[in-house]
Amino acid sequence: MRASDLIGRQAYDRGGRPLGRITELLTTPTDECYVVRAALVTPGHEGRLMGYSRPGFDGPWLIQRIVELLNRGTHEVAWEDIRLDPGA
């Protein structure tokens, strides 16, 4: 499965309740590939975060503020806690 197959999809918790849409994948490198460890999920705006949600990222304050407003409510969810099908 490719990252593009996951980004933009609706994510659900273990109980089948909607969490929001997946906007970014957080990965960990292994010897052979990258493994998804978590996803950033947003209940509102589905746009890309442009890296502004990452800790320590510093950019123009106006752009950073606009991105923060558009993506409020965005949070990190461990991959094992995400379901892509509410019935799964």
N, C-alpha and C positions, 0 to 999 in steps of 0.2 A: 504494500500500500504506500502511496506517495503522500507527502505532506499536503499537496494540493487537493487530495481527496478528503482531507480532514478539516482544513481551514474553511470556515464559513458554515460548517455543519452544526446543527443543534446538539448540545450536550445535555445529558440527563444525569441525575445522581442515581445512587443504587436503588432508591425507591421509585424511580421513574419520573421524578419531578424535574421540570426543565431548569437548567442552570443558566442558559444563554448560549450564544454562539462562540465557537472556538475561533480566536483571532491569531494566536501564535502557539507554536509548540516549543517546549523547553526540552532539550535533549542532553544526553550524556554520551561521550564517545566510548566505544569499546575497541577491541583489537580489529574487528572486522566491519563495524558499522556504527551508526548512532542509534541509541535507544531512547524513545520518548519517555520522559520521567514525569512530565506535568504539562498542562495546557493553560494558557490564559483564556479566560472565558468572560465575555461581556454580556450583560443583560440588555444593553441598549444598542448603541451605534455599532455597526458591523465593520467599520473601516479598519484598516491596518493601524497599528500603534506607532509605526515609524521608529521603533526603538525607545521611545520616550517613557515606556513603562518599566524599563530595566533599571535596576538600582545603579546609582553612580553616573547615569547618563546626564550630561549637561549640554543644553543647547540654547538657542535664542529663547528668552523668557516668554515672548508673545506666542510663539508656536507651541512651546511646552504647555502654556496655560490653555490654549485652545484644545490641544489634544487631551489634556486632563479633563476638561469639561465634557468633551464628546465621549470620553471613555470612562466616566465615573461609574463605579460599580464593578469595574473589571477586577478580577481576582484570579489567583493561581489555584488550580485544582490538581491534585495528584492524579496521574493517569489511571491508576488502579481504581479510583473512585468515579471515573467517568464511564457512562454508557452512551453509545451512539443510537441505540434503539431503546425507547422507553420501556419496552416489554422484556428486555434482556436481563 
